[in-house]
Amino acid sequence: VGPDGSNPAWRDLRAQFPITATRAYLFAGGMAPLSSPARAAIEAYEALWASDPVAVYSEYAGEQAGSLRSEIASLIGAAPEDVAIVDSTSRGNNLAVQMLAAPPGSNVVVDSTTYPTALYPWLLRDGVEIRRVASVDGLPSVADVPNLVDDRTVAISVSHVCRLTGFRHHLEALAAIAHAVGAALVVDAAQSMGVVRLDVRETGVDFLSFGAMKWLLGTPGIAFFYVRPDLQEALPPPQVGGRAAVEDGKLRLPRGGTRHELSSLNWSGLGACREGLRLLGSVPSGSVESRVLDLSGVVIDGLLERGVQVWTPRERSLRAGIVAFECGAPDRLRGFLRRRGVDVWGWQRRRLMRVDPHVYNDEQDVARFFEAYDAFRRSELPDD
Ligand SMILES: Cc1ncc(COP(=O)(O)O)c(C=O)c1O
C-alpha cells in the first residue's frame, strides 16, 4: 500500500465510512466517524440483546472483552492480562496518579500542554509539587526535562501527542530520564494510538491510557489502561471490583489489569471497537502512520504556503495526525467550513484551529478544506 490515495486499499478503507461520500470529515482527534462494519457490530449486539439477553450476559460480553483485550495487548506489545478495559482515557489517567505513591515533598513533571485529566488528579494530592516543562514557540522545551527531575520526582506525565499543538513526544528519551531517578513515565496516548506505533516494552512506558473513539476508530465509553506488570502487582489499585475475593480473611485481587475492571463494561461498543482495529489492520503494518503523516504533511504545507502560523512541527517524527494552526476567528471559521461540508475543530479562547486527517480521508478532502478556507479568508477581508 503506497502513499498514493488512489491506491485501491485506501479507497476500500474509505468506502467503509459512509460520511466520506458527502463530507470532508477532518476531526479524528475528537471522534472518529462510525464505519459500516462498526455499525453492523453495534446492530448485531442490539439484536442479540433484544432476543437473548442471557447470551449477552453469559457469553457475548466476556468473549468480546477477552478478544478486544488481546488485540489491544498485541497492538502495544503487552500481554492480554496487562490491559484493562475502562471507560475513558481520563479514567486511566486518574488511576495512574492514584496508584503512585507521592508523599508530600515529591514532585511530578508535566508538559505545559498535557491533557487536563493527566494534570488535575495530581492537584488532589497534598504537597505534591507540579513542575511544568516550559513552552518555546508553543512547543514543550523537551531539552529542559532532565533539569526538572530529581530524586523526589515520582512521575513524568505527558500526552504522547498534544491535542493543542499536534506535537509528538519521544517516549524512549522521556522513559530514560524518568527511570534514571526512579520515577514512572505516565503517558496519555489518546491522540496517537491507532496512528503511531507504541510498544510499551520498547519505549519503557510504565502507565498508558488511551480511548477507542478517536484514532482507533472505536466508540465512546471504551478505553484502555496498561500498567507495567511489576508495578501492577506492587501498587494497590485505588478501587476494587467484584472479581476480587476474600480468602483467609485477606483480599485477593484478580491478577493483572482486570483488577481495574470493576464490573460490567460498555458491552454495546466492544464489537465496534474490534471492527475499528480490524480496519486499521487491513492495510500493511506501518502504512497507517505513513499515510496519516503524508496527509497531515499536505495540510501543513498548504497552510505554510498561505503564510499561516502552524504550531505542529513539519518534522514527521514530531507529529501524528493533528495539525494545529493559529486563527483569529476559530468559531466563525468552523461554522463557515461546516456549512460547506468540512468538519474541523477550533478553540476561540486559544485562537487555535485544528485539522485531523485519518485513513478514511484523501487528498480531495484536504483540497476541499483549503478551498473553503480560502473562501473564508476572502470573506473576512475588510471592504475597500
Ligand atoms: C490527549 C487527550 N487525552 C484525553 C482526552 C479525552 O479522552 P477521554 O474522553 O477518553 O477521557 C483527549 C480528548 O481530546 C485528549 O486529547
The ligand as an SDF file (V2000), in Angstrom:
LIG
                    3D

 16 16  0  0  0  0  0  0  0  0999 V2000
   -4.6800   13.8890   24.9940 C   0  0  0  0  0  0  0  0  0  0  0  0
   -6.1070   13.6020   25.3400 C   0  0  0  0  0  0  0  0  0  0  0  0
   -6.3750   12.7950   26.3770 N   0  0  0  0  0  0  0  0  0  0  0  0
   -7.6310   12.5010   26.7220 C   0  0  0  0  0  0  0  0  0  0  0  0
   -8.7000   13.0190   26.0250 C   0  0  0  0  0  0  0  0  0  0  0  0
  -10.0920   12.7010   26.4780 C   0  0  0  0  0  0  0  0  0  0  0  0
  -10.2960   11.3440   26.3570 O   0  0  0  0  0  0  0  0  0  0  0  0
  -11.4650   10.6500   27.1730 P   0  0  0  0  0  0  0  0  0  0  0  0
  -12.7450   11.3040   26.7650 O   0  0  0  0  0  0  0  0  0  0  0  0
  -11.3530    9.2130   26.7200 O   0  0  0  0  0  0  0  0  0  0  0  0
  -11.1600   10.8150   28.6170 O   0  0  0  0  0  0  0  0  0  0  0  0
   -8.4690   13.8440   24.9410 C   0  0  0  0  0  0  0  0  0  0  0  0
   -9.6030   14.4320   24.1810 C   0  0  0  0  0  0  0  0  0  0  0  0
   -9.4650   15.3540   23.4550 O   0  0  0  0  0  0  0  0  0  0  0  0
   -7.1410   14.1460   24.5970 C   0  0  0  0  0  0  0  0  0  0  0  0
   -6.8600   14.9680   23.5840 O   0  0  0  0  0  0  0  0  0  0  0  0
  1  2  1  0
  2  3  1  0
  2 15  2  0
  3  4  2  0
  4  5  1  0
  5  6  1  0
  5 12  2  0
  6  7  1  0
  7  8  1  0
  8  9  2  0
  8 10  1  0
  8 11  1  0
 12 13  1  0
 12 15  1  0
 13 14  2  0
 15 16  1  0
M  END
$$$$
